[in-house]
Amino acid sequence: MIWKKREGGELTREEIHYLISGFVAGEIPDYQMSAWCMAVYFRGMTFEECTYLTLEMASSGEMIDLSAIPGRKVDKHSTGGVGDKTSLVLIPLVAAAGIPVAKMSGRGLGHTGGTVDKLESIPGFKTSLPQEQFLQQVARIGVALVGQSGHMVPADKKLYALRDLTATVESIPLIASSIVSKKLAAGADGVLLDVKFGDGAFMRDYDQAVELAKTMVEIGNRSGRRFKAVLSDMNEPLGRAIGNSLEVTEAIQTLRGEGPRDLTELCLILGGYMAYLAERSASPEAGADLMKNMLESGKGAAKFGQLITAQGGDARVVEDPGLLPQAPVIHPVVASRDGWVERIDCRALGICAMKLGAGRSKLEDIIKPEVGIKLAAKIGDYVTRGTVIAEVYASDRPGAAASEAEVRDCYHWSDKQVSQPALIREVI
C-alpha cells in the first residue's frame, strides 16, 4: 500500500480500513505509516480516498449520537486565526434562534488562539463535561460548548503526532480528513467551515485555502452530511482584541451590539449559513437577518449567560466584563508617523501576544488569561504621529515595554488612502 500510493495509485476502502485499524491497534509500525503519509504528501488522494480515510478515522473511537435531540443540529469549524473569537458570539446567536448546537472546540497553539482557552478565562467555567451531561444540556438549553473528548477520533491524534514529526502536516488530504473526521464524530447534521486565508491564517495562500475548503466540503457531503465553507480574510486580526480575557470581553460587547464591524459582520454571515444548513431559513441571507434579530433583541447575550451558568461559570461577566481576569499593566503603543494603515503583520502580532502569555508555543505552556494586545488602528484607518495605535496588556512592565517595539513594527503605512479589505472572498 505504501508502494501503491508512492506510484500514484488509488487505495480501496478495504485497504484504507486495513491501514487505519492496523495503525490504531499498533499492528502497523510508525515508520511504515510515516512513509505512507509522505507518499500522500507528494501524490495526494482522490476525493473517494479522502472520504474513506475520514470515515475510518471518525469511527476509530467514540461517536456522539445527537438523534435524540429534536431538530437539525449544526456545527461550525474555523481553521483558526489571530483574534478569532467567532464561536463565542456565533454559537449563542444560533442557539438563541432555536437551532441546537453541540460544539466541541480545541485549544490554541502557536500564533492562533483556542476557544477552550478563552472560555476558561471566565471564572468557574467548565470546558469538560461527561457525554451524558453534554447531551442533556443541549436538549435542555439548546447549546453546549466544551473541549474535544479524549475518546474521539484516536486515529487522528495518533496520525497527527506522526505528521508533526515527519514534515507531512501541510498535506491537504490529511488536513481535510483530520478536521472532517472530528466533525463527523461530533454528530451534527450540518457543518459550516470558516476557512481563513492570509498572513494570520494556517493557510496563508488563497488558492491552497480554496483547495482545502473544496476538499472538506466534498468529503463532508459524500459522508452524508451537509457542509458549506466560507473563505474569510485573516490578513489582519479579527476584531480588535487578541488574548483570552480581552477576546471574551469583545465577544460580550458584540453580543450587546457594541462590537467591532468585522467581527459582527462575520458572525451574522456565518450564522445565516448555519440557519440555512439547519433548514430554519429559506436562504443564508434570511438566516443572517434572523441572527441580526437575535443580536439586537439581546437574546444572543442572554443565551451566552445561560450557557455560562449551565457550565458552572459566573454569568455576571455578561453584564460586567470587568469580572474577567484583568492585566495589571496596560502599555500604549503610538504611531511613529502620519499615514493610512496599509498592512498589519497579523501572524507577528499573534506571536507577540503568545510571548506575552496569551498563547502557547508548546502544549504544556501555561496560559495567562489577562494578557494580550488591543488594536486601536486597523487597515484603512488614518492616524497621526503620536496617536495610540494599540495597547499591550501585560503581567509586568518589562514585558509590556519589550513588546512595544514589536507591535509598532507590525504596522506598515501608506501616504495614499487605503480601503478596508473585503471580509468574505468566496462561499463553497
LOPA-277043 format. One record per residue (C-alpha): x, y, z; residue in three letters. Coordinates in Angstrom, 2 decimals, padded with zeros to 5 digits, m for minus. Example, Ala and Ser with C-alpha at 12.3 -4.5 7.8 and 13.67 -1.06 7.14 Angstrom:
2
+---------+---------+---------+---------+
:      xx :      yy :      zz : residuo :
+---------+---------+---------+---------+
:  012.30 : m004.50 :  007.80 :     ALA :
:  013.67 : m001.06 :  007.14 :     SER :
+---------+---------+---------+---------+
This chain:
428
+---------+---------+---------+---------+
:      xx :      yy :      zz : residuo :
+---------+---------+---------+---------+
:  000.00 :  000.00 :  000.00 :     MET :
:  002.93 :  002.36 :  000.62 :     ILE :
:  004.31 :  001.41 : m002.80 :     TRP :
:  000.88 :  001.78 : m004.44 :     LYS :
:  000.43 :  005.31 : m003.12 :     LYS :
:  004.05 :  006.22 : m003.91 :     ARG :
:  003.39 :  005.26 : m007.53 :     GLU :
:  000.23 :  007.39 : m007.67 :     GLY :
: m002.27 :  004.57 : m007.28 :     GLY :
: m005.69 :  004.83 : m005.62 :     GLU :
: m006.36 :  002.81 : m002.47 :     LEU :
: m009.64 :  000.95 : m001.96 :     THR :
: m011.86 :  001.34 :  001.11 :     ARG :
: m010.71 : m002.09 :  002.32 :     GLU :
: m007.06 : m001.06 :  002.04 :     GLU :
: m007.62 :  002.19 :  003.93 :     ILE :
: m009.58 :  000.31 :  006.62 :     HIS :
: m006.64 : m002.11 :  006.96 :     TYR :
: m004.19 :  000.79 :  007.28 :     LEU :
: m006.10 :  002.84 :  009.87 :     ILE :
: m007.39 : m000.04 :  012.02 :     SER :
: m003.94 : m001.68 :  011.97 :     GLY :
: m002.21 :  001.59 :  012.88 :     PHE :
: m004.59 :  002.31 :  015.80 :     VAL :
: m004.19 : m001.28 :  017.05 :     ALA :
: m000.40 : m000.99 :  016.93 :     GLY :
: m000.06 : m003.66 :  014.24 :     GLU :
:  001.34 : m001.23 :  011.64 :     ILE :
:  004.50 :  000.48 :  012.94 :     PRO :
:  005.07 :  004.23 :  012.97 :     ASP :
:  007.86 :  004.07 :  010.37 :     TYR :
:  005.56 :  002.45 :  007.79 :     GLN :
:  002.69 :  004.89 :  008.48 :     MET :
:  005.18 :  007.78 :  008.22 :     SER :
:  006.27 :  006.51 :  004.80 :     ALA :
:  002.63 :  006.29 :  003.70 :     TRP :
:  001.96 :  009.89 :  004.90 :     CYS :
:  004.95 :  011.11 :  002.89 :     MET :
:  003.64 :  009.28 : m000.19 :     ALA :
:  000.26 :  011.01 :  000.32 :     VAL :
:  002.03 :  014.36 :  000.77 :     TYR :
:  003.62 :  014.06 : m002.70 :     PHE :
:  000.91 :  012.10 : m004.56 :     ARG :
: m002.27 :  013.39 : m002.95 :     GLY :
: m005.54 :  011.48 : m002.65 :     MET :
: m008.77 :  011.35 : m004.64 :     THR :
: m012.00 :  012.59 : m003.05 :     PHE :
: m013.06 :  008.93 : m002.79 :     GLU :
: m009.89 :  008.03 : m000.85 :     GLU :
: m010.24 :  011.11 :  001.38 :     CYS :
: m013.81 :  010.13 :  002.21 :     THR :
: m012.83 :  006.55 :  003.09 :     TYR :
: m009.95 :  007.81 :  005.24 :     LEU :
: m012.20 :  010.32 :  007.03 :     THR :
: m014.91 :  007.75 :  007.77 :     LEU :
: m012.34 :  005.27 :  009.10 :     GLU :
: m010.78 :  007.91 :  011.34 :     MET :
: m014.18 :  009.12 :  012.60 :     ALA :
: m015.24 :  005.58 :  013.55 :     SER :
: m011.92 :  004.74 :  015.26 :     SER :
: m013.28 :  005.95 :  018.62 :     GLY :
: m016.34 :  007.35 :  020.36 :     GLU :
: m019.03 :  008.80 :  018.06 :     MET :
: m021.68 :  011.09 :  019.53 :     ILE :
: m025.31 :  010.37 :  018.67 :     ASP :
: m027.41 :  013.55 :  018.65 :     LEU :
: m030.52 :  011.91 :  017.17 :     SER :
: m032.49 :  012.13 :  020.44 :     ALA :
: m032.28 :  015.95 :  020.31 :     ILE :
: m035.12 :  017.38 :  018.16 :     PRO :
: m034.32 :  019.41 :  015.06 :     GLY :
: m031.35 :  019.56 :  012.71 :     ARG :
: m028.13 :  020.02 :  014.66 :     LYS :
: m025.42 :  022.25 :  013.20 :     VAL :
: m021.74 :  022.67 :  013.96 :     ASP :
: m019.05 :  025.12 :  012.95 :     LYS :
: m015.30 :  024.85 :  012.50 :     HIS :
: m012.72 :  027.56 :  011.96 :     SER :
: m009.25 :  026.83 :  010.64 :     THR :
: m008.06 :  029.45 :  013.13 :     GLY :
: m006.55 :  032.89 :  013.13 :     GLY :
: m005.45 :  035.83 :  015.25 :     VAL :
: m008.27 :  037.31 :  017.33 :     GLY :
: m010.76 :  034.71 :  016.10 :     ASP :
: m013.34 :  034.68 :  018.88 :     LYS :
: m016.20 :  033.99 :  016.45 :     THR :
: m017.60 :  030.93 :  018.29 :     SER :
: m018.17 :  032.96 :  021.47 :     LEU :
: m020.59 :  035.22 :  019.57 :     VAL :
: m021.89 :  032.92 :  016.87 :     LEU :
: m022.87 :  029.86 :  018.95 :     ILE :
: m025.12 :  031.80 :  021.39 :     PRO :
: m026.79 :  033.63 :  018.47 :     LEU :
: m027.54 :  030.38 :  016.62 :     VAL :
: m028.77 :  028.64 :  019.79 :     ALA :
: m030.95 :  031.65 :  020.67 :     ALA :
: m032.67 :  031.16 :  017.30 :     ALA :
: m033.74 :  027.67 :  018.42 :     GLY :
: m031.08 :  025.76 :  016.48 :     ILE :
: m029.38 :  023.11 :  018.68 :     PRO :
: m025.56 :  023.39 :  018.80 :     VAL :
: m023.40 :  020.68 :  020.39 :     ALA :
: m019.98 :  022.27 :  019.93 :     LYS :
: m016.57 :  020.80 :  020.67 :     MET :
: m013.61 :  023.15 :  020.33 :     SER :
: m009.84 :  022.99 :  020.70 :     GLY :
: m007.05 :  024.78 :  022.48 :     ARG :
: m004.69 :  027.26 :  020.86 :     GLY :
: m001.15 :  026.53 :  019.75 :     LEU :
:  001.32 :  028.98 :  018.24 :     GLY :
:  000.03 :  032.31 :  016.91 :     HIS :
: m003.67 :  031.30 :  016.91 :     THR :
: m005.93 :  031.21 :  019.96 :     GLY :
: m008.25 :  028.40 :  021.04 :     GLY :
: m011.91 :  028.71 :  022.05 :     THR :
: m011.42 :  026.46 :  025.10 :     VAL :
: m008.64 :  028.73 :  026.43 :     ASP :
: m010.86 :  031.78 :  026.01 :     LYS :
: m013.78 :  030.12 :  027.84 :     LEU :
: m011.50 :  029.14 :  030.72 :     GLU :
: m010.83 :  032.83 :  031.39 :     SER :
: m014.47 :  033.02 :  032.62 :     ILE :
: m014.38 :  032.29 :  036.39 :     PRO :
: m015.68 :  028.78 :  037.13 :     GLY :
: m016.46 :  027.81 :  033.51 :     PHE :
: m016.10 :  024.04 :  032.96 :     LYS :
: m014.88 :  023.12 :  029.47 :     THR :
: m015.09 :  019.39 :  030.17 :     SER :
: m018.44 :  017.60 :  030.65 :     LEU :
: m019.36 :  013.89 :  030.74 :     PRO :
: m021.03 :  012.94 :  027.45 :     GLN :
: m024.43 :  012.29 :  029.08 :     GLU :
: m024.39 :  015.72 :  030.75 :     GLN :
: m023.23 :  017.31 :  027.48 :     PHE :
: m026.21 :  015.83 :  025.60 :     LEU :
: m028.68 :  016.67 :  028.38 :     GLN :
: m027.53 :  020.29 :  028.35 :     GLN :
: m028.03 :  020.60 :  024.57 :     VAL :
: m031.51 :  019.09 :  024.93 :     ALA :
: m032.33 :  021.43 :  027.84 :     ARG :
: m030.95 :  024.84 :  026.75 :     ILE :
: m030.04 :  024.17 :  023.10 :     GLY :
: m026.28 :  024.58 :  023.43 :     VAL :
: m023.11 :  023.19 :  024.97 :     ALA :
: m019.55 :  024.34 :  024.29 :     LEU :
: m016.74 :  022.07 :  025.51 :     VAL :
: m013.25 :  020.82 :  024.73 :     GLY :
: m012.80 :  017.83 :  022.46 :     GLN :
: m013.29 :  014.44 :  024.11 :     SER :
: m010.14 :  012.39 :  024.58 :     GLY :
: m012.03 :  009.30 :  023.39 :     HIS :
: m012.97 :  010.71 :  019.98 :     MET :
: m011.02 :  010.02 :  016.77 :     VAL :
: m007.92 :  008.35 :  018.32 :     PRO :
: m006.68 :  007.63 :  014.79 :     ALA :
: m006.36 :  011.37 :  014.17 :     ASP :
: m004.42 :  012.01 :  017.39 :     LYS :
: m002.01 :  009.19 :  016.59 :     LYS :
: m001.64 :  010.16 :  012.93 :     LEU :
: m001.19 :  013.88 :  013.68 :     TYR :
:  001.62 :  013.15 :  016.13 :     ALA :
:  003.44 :  011.35 :  013.30 :     LEU :
:  002.73 :  014.09 :  010.74 :     ARG :
:  004.04 :  016.73 :  013.14 :     ASP :
:  007.38 :  014.90 :  013.38 :     LEU :
:  007.73 :  013.89 :  009.72 :     THR :
:  007.05 :  017.21 :  007.88 :     ALA :
:  003.72 :  015.97 :  006.45 :     THR :
:  001.36 :  018.35 :  008.31 :     VAL :
:  000.80 :  020.53 :  005.22 :     GLU :
: m000.93 :  017.80 :  003.17 :     SER :
: m004.41 :  018.99 :  002.16 :     ILE :
: m005.96 :  015.45 :  002.06 :     PRO :
: m004.59 :  014.73 :  005.55 :     LEU :
: m005.63 :  018.15 :  006.94 :     ILE :
: m009.13 :  017.79 :  005.47 :     ALA :
: m009.58 :  014.23 :  006.77 :     SER :
: m008.36 :  015.29 :  010.23 :     SER :
: m010.84 :  018.18 :  010.51 :     ILE :
: m013.87 :  016.48 :  008.95 :     VAL :
: m013.41 :  013.22 :  010.91 :     SER :
: m013.78 :  015.17 :  014.18 :     LYS :
: m016.89 :  016.95 :  012.88 :     LYS :
: m018.48 :  013.64 :  011.80 :     LEU :
: m017.70 :  012.05 :  015.18 :     ALA :
: m019.35 :  015.04 :  016.93 :     ALA :
: m022.66 :  014.06 :  015.31 :     GLY :
: m024.04 :  017.25 :  013.68 :     ALA :
: m026.31 :  017.08 :  010.61 :     ASP :
: m024.76 :  020.16 :  009.03 :     GLY :
: m021.35 :  021.79 :  009.36 :     VAL :
: m020.21 :  025.28 :  008.39 :     LEU :
: m016.49 :  025.70 :  007.81 :     LEU :
: m014.82 :  029.09 :  008.26 :     ASP :
: m011.66 :  028.62 :  006.20 :     VAL :
: m009.29 :  031.51 :  006.75 :     LYS :
: m006.59 :  032.71 :  004.36 :     PHE :
: m003.86 :  035.33 :  004.61 :     GLY :
: m000.92 :  036.26 :  006.81 :     ASP :
: m002.52 :  035.28 :  010.14 :     GLY :
: m004.11 :  032.06 :  008.89 :     ALA :
: m002.88 :  028.46 :  008.91 :     PHE :
: m003.29 :  028.54 :  005.10 :     MET :
: m001.65 :  031.78 :  004.01 :     ARG :
: m002.08 :  031.13 :  000.28 :     ASP :
: m005.62 :  031.79 : m001.01 :     TYR :
: m005.57 :  029.06 : m003.66 :     ASP :
: m004.49 :  026.49 : m001.06 :     GLN :
: m007.26 :  027.64 :  001.28 :     ALA :
: m009.78 :  027.18 : m001.55 :     VAL :
: m008.43 :  023.69 : m002.26 :     GLU :
: m008.74 :  022.78 :  001.44 :     LEU :
: m012.29 :  024.17 :  001.59 :     ALA :
: m013.39 :  022.28 : m001.52 :     LYS :
: m011.86 :  019.05 : m000.24 :     THR :
: m013.56 :  019.31 :  003.16 :     MET :
: m016.96 :  020.19 :  001.66 :     VAL :
: m016.70 :  017.31 : m000.80 :     GLU :
: m015.74 :  014.80 :  001.92 :     ILE :
: m018.49 :  016.04 :  004.24 :     GLY :
: m021.19 :  015.86 :  001.60 :     ASN :
: m020.03 :  012.41 :  000.44 :     ARG :
: m020.25 :  011.29 :  004.08 :     SER :
: m023.96 :  012.06 :  004.20 :     GLY :
: m023.84 :  015.42 :  006.00 :     ARG :
: m024.44 :  018.94 :  004.65 :     ARG :
: m021.24 :  021.00 :  004.52 :     PHE :
: m020.55 :  024.55 :  003.36 :     LYS :
: m017.36 :  026.62 :  003.57 :     ALA :
: m016.82 :  030.37 :  003.79 :     VAL :
: m013.41 :  031.80 :  002.81 :     LEU :
: m012.66 :  034.70 :  005.18 :     SER :
: m009.75 :  037.14 :  005.27 :     ASP :
: m007.11 :  036.82 :  008.01 :     MET :
: m004.61 :  039.41 :  006.78 :     ASN :
: m005.37 :  041.42 :  009.91 :     GLU :
: m006.70 :  040.30 :  013.32 :     PRO :
: m010.44 :  039.72 :  013.56 :     LEU :
: m011.92 :  042.44 :  015.76 :     GLY :
: m009.53 :  044.50 :  017.87 :     ARG :
: m008.71 :  042.17 :  020.80 :     ALA :
: m006.02 :  039.46 :  020.89 :     ILE :
: m005.79 :  037.44 :  024.11 :     GLY :
: m008.23 :  035.31 :  026.07 :     ASN :
: m009.91 :  037.62 :  028.59 :     SER :
: m009.76 :  040.53 :  026.12 :     LEU :
: m011.46 :  038.42 :  023.44 :     GLU :
: m014.23 :  037.25 :  025.79 :     VAL :
: m014.86 :  040.91 :  026.66 :     THR :
: m015.04 :  041.80 :  022.95 :     GLU :
: m017.39 :  038.87 :  022.28 :     ALA :
: m019.72 :  040.10 :  025.06 :     ILE :
: m019.62 :  043.64 :  023.64 :     GLN :
: m020.50 :  042.21 :  020.22 :     THR :
: m023.45 :  040.25 :  021.64 :     LEU :
: m024.63 :  043.52 :  023.19 :     ARG :
: m024.44 :  045.24 :  019.79 :     GLY :
: m021.30 :  047.21 :  020.66 :     GLU :
: m018.66 :  045.08 :  018.90 :     GLY :
: m016.31 :  045.85 :  016.01 :     PRO :
: m017.74 :  045.92 :  012.48 :     ARG :
: m015.77 :  042.99 :  011.05 :     ASP :
: m016.48 :  040.56 :  013.90 :     LEU :
: m020.18 :  041.45 :  013.94 :     THR :
: m020.48 :  041.12 :  010.16 :     GLU :
: m018.69 :  037.75 :  010.06 :     LEU :
: m020.83 :  036.29 :  012.85 :     CYS :
: m024.06 :  037.36 :  011.16 :     LEU :
: m022.96 :  035.88 :  007.81 :     ILE :
: m021.78 :  032.60 :  009.34 :     LEU :
: m024.91 :  032.40 :  011.49 :     GLY :
: m027.02 :  032.89 :  008.37 :     GLY :
: m025.38 :  029.87 :  006.73 :     TYR :
: m025.82 :  027.80 :  009.88 :     MET :
: m029.53 :  028.67 :  009.97 :     ALA :
: m029.77 :  027.69 :  006.30 :     TYR :
: m027.99 :  024.36 :  006.93 :     LEU :
: m030.37 :  023.74 :  009.84 :     ALA :
: m033.35 :  024.44 :  007.49 :     GLU :
: m034.50 :  027.27 :  009.74 :     ARG :
: m034.26 :  029.84 :  006.96 :     SER :
: m035.01 :  029.76 :  003.24 :     ALA :
: m031.67 :  031.34 :  002.37 :     SER :
: m028.39 :  032.34 :  004.06 :     PRO :
: m029.46 :  035.98 :  003.73 :     GLU :
: m032.72 :  035.30 :  005.60 :     ALA :
: m030.65 :  033.41 :  008.16 :     GLY :
: m028.40 :  036.45 :  008.64 :     ALA :
: m031.49 :  038.58 :  009.27 :     ASP :
: m032.58 :  036.05 :  011.92 :     LEU :
: m029.15 :  036.32 :  013.58 :     MET :
: m029.36 :  040.13 :  013.49 :     LYS :
: m032.68 :  039.88 :  015.31 :     ASN :
: m031.09 :  037.63 :  017.97 :     MET :
: m028.32 :  040.21 :  018.39 :     LEU :
: m030.50 :  043.34 :  018.53 :     GLU :
: m033.12 :  041.76 :  020.80 :     SER :
: m030.50 :  040.74 :  023.37 :     GLY :
: m031.46 :  037.07 :  023.08 :     LYS :
: m027.95 :  036.10 :  021.97 :     GLY :
: m026.37 :  037.73 :  025.03 :     ALA :
: m028.96 :  036.10 :  027.29 :     ALA :
: m028.19 :  032.69 :  025.75 :     LYS :
: m024.47 :  033.21 :  026.39 :     PHE :
: m025.27 :  033.91 :  030.05 :     GLY :
: m027.42 :  030.78 :  030.18 :     GLN :
: m024.57 :  028.73 :  028.67 :     LEU :
: m022.05 :  030.11 :  031.20 :     ILE :
: m024.38 :  029.31 :  034.14 :     THR :
: m025.05 :  025.77 :  032.84 :     ALA :
: m021.32 :  025.06 :  032.73 :     GLN :
: m020.55 :  026.41 :  036.20 :     GLY :
: m019.29 :  029.85 :  035.21 :     GLY :
: m020.05 :  033.30 :  036.60 :     ASP :
: m022.68 :  034.68 :  034.21 :     ALA :
: m022.34 :  038.14 :  035.77 :     ARG :
: m019.47 :  038.69 :  033.28 :     VAL :
: m022.11 :  039.26 :  030.56 :     VAL :
: m023.24 :  042.41 :  032.39 :     GLU :
: m019.83 :  043.24 :  033.85 :     ASP :
: m016.82 :  042.02 :  031.80 :     PRO :
: m014.63 :  043.66 :  034.46 :     GLY :
: m015.10 :  040.45 :  036.48 :     LEU :
: m012.84 :  038.69 :  033.97 :     LEU :
: m009.08 :  038.50 :  034.70 :     PRO :
: m007.51 :  041.95 :  034.26 :     GLN :
: m003.92 :  042.75 :  033.29 :     ALA :
: m002.05 :  044.83 :  035.88 :     PRO :
: m000.13 :  046.74 :  033.19 :     VAL :
: m001.60 :  048.46 :  030.11 :     ILE :
:  001.09 :  049.98 :  027.91 :     HIS :
:  000.26 :  052.26 :  024.92 :     PRO :
:  001.92 :  051.90 :  021.51 :     VAL :
:  001.95 :  055.11 :  019.45 :     VAL :
:  002.33 :  055.71 :  015.71 :     ALA :
:  005.79 :  056.74 :  014.52 :     SER :
:  004.37 :  058.77 :  011.59 :     ARG :
:  001.25 :  060.15 :  009.93 :     ASP :
: m000.50 :  058.00 :  007.33 :     GLY :
: m003.00 :  055.31 :  006.46 :     TRP :
: m002.54 :  051.80 :  007.85 :     VAL :
: m001.74 :  049.82 :  004.70 :     GLU :
: m000.86 :  046.44 :  006.19 :     ARG :
: m000.57 :  044.70 :  009.57 :     ILE :
:  001.73 :  041.73 :  010.16 :     ASP :
: m001.06 :  039.60 :  011.57 :     CYS :
:  000.99 :  036.48 :  012.32 :     ARG :
:  003.72 :  038.54 :  014.03 :     ALA :
:  001.08 :  040.19 :  016.27 :     LEU :
: m000.23 :  036.74 :  017.21 :     GLY :
:  003.30 :  035.61 :  018.09 :     ILE :
:  003.83 :  038.76 :  020.14 :     CYS :
:  000.64 :  038.03 :  022.12 :     ALA :
:  001.80 :  034.43 :  022.56 :     MET :
:  005.13 :  035.61 :  024.02 :     LYS :
:  003.22 :  037.80 :  026.49 :     LEU :
:  001.49 :  034.59 :  027.67 :     GLY :
: m001.79 :  034.73 :  025.71 :     ALA :
: m000.86 :  031.58 :  023.77 :     GLY :
:  001.47 :  028.62 :  023.92 :     ARG :
:  004.45 :  027.56 :  021.82 :     SER :
:  004.33 :  024.07 :  023.43 :     LYS :
:  001.26 :  022.14 :  024.56 :     LEU :
:  002.39 :  022.20 :  028.19 :     GLU :
:  002.75 :  026.03 :  028.33 :     ASP :
:  000.50 :  027.79 :  030.87 :     ILE :
: m001.86 :  030.48 :  029.54 :     ILE :
: m002.10 :  033.89 :  031.21 :     LYS :
: m005.77 :  034.79 :  030.54 :     PRO :
: m005.39 :  038.51 :  031.27 :     GLU :
: m002.62 :  039.40 :  028.80 :     VAL :
: m002.77 :  040.34 :  025.13 :     GLY :
: m002.96 :  043.20 :  022.65 :     ILE :
: m005.80 :  045.56 :  021.79 :     LYS :
: m005.71 :  047.39 :  018.45 :     LEU :
: m006.87 :  051.00 :  018.13 :     ALA :
: m005.96 :  051.27 :  014.42 :     ALA :
: m006.65 :  048.76 :  011.65 :     LYS :
: m006.17 :  048.62 :  007.87 :     ILE :
: m007.69 :  051.67 :  006.18 :     GLY :
: m007.54 :  053.91 :  009.27 :     ASP :
: m005.72 :  057.26 :  009.11 :     TYR :
: m003.62 :  058.18 :  012.15 :     VAL :
: m001.24 :  060.97 :  013.07 :     THR :
:  002.17 :  060.61 :  014.65 :     ARG :
:  001.97 :  060.07 :  018.41 :     GLY :
: m001.60 :  058.68 :  018.25 :     THR :
: m002.20 :  055.42 :  020.18 :     VAL :
: m002.47 :  052.60 :  017.62 :     ILE :
: m002.50 :  049.70 :  020.10 :     ALA :
: m002.28 :  048.79 :  023.77 :     GLU :
: m000.21 :  045.97 :  025.27 :     VAL :
: m001.85 :  044.19 :  028.23 :     TYR :
:  000.94 :  042.56 :  030.25 :     ALA :
:  001.61 :  040.95 :  033.61 :     SER :
:  004.60 :  043.24 :  034.30 :     ASP :
:  006.18 :  046.47 :  033.00 :     ARG :
:  009.33 :  044.89 :  031.47 :     PRO :
:  007.16 :  042.52 :  029.42 :     GLY :
:  004.98 :  045.40 :  028.22 :     ALA :
:  007.96 :  047.57 :  027.31 :     ALA :
:  009.63 :  044.69 :  025.45 :     ALA :
:  006.52 :  044.20 :  023.30 :     SER :
:  006.04 :  047.87 :  022.39 :     GLU :
:  008.55 :  047.99 :  019.50 :     ALA :
:  007.40 :  044.58 :  018.20 :     GLU :
:  003.78 :  045.73 :  018.00 :     VAL :
:  004.74 :  049.04 :  016.36 :     ARG :
:  006.83 :  047.19 :  013.76 :     ASP :
:  003.76 :  045.15 :  012.76 :     CYS :
:  002.20 :  048.30 :  011.28 :     TYR :
:  003.00 :  049.38 :  007.71 :     HIS :
:  001.98 :  052.78 :  006.39 :     TRP :
:  000.93 :  054.49 :  003.17 :     SER :
:  000.74 :  058.13 :  002.17 :     ASP :
: m002.28 :  057.31 : m000.01 :     LYS :
: m005.73 :  056.36 :  001.20 :     GLN :
: m006.19 :  052.61 :  001.75 :     VAL :
: m009.51 :  050.78 :  001.54 :     SER :
: m010.59 :  048.17 :  004.07 :     GLN :
: m010.25 :  044.57 :  002.81 :     PRO :
: m013.37 :  042.54 :  001.95 :     ALA :
: m014.14 :  040.12 :  004.78 :     LEU :
: m015.57 :  037.22 :  002.72 :     ILE :
: m013.96 :  036.22 : m000.57 :     ARG :
: m015.94 :  033.13 : m001.59 :     GLU :
: m018.50 :  030.56 : m000.42 :     VAL :
: m018.18 :  026.88 : m001.40 :     ILE :
+---------+---------+---------+---------+
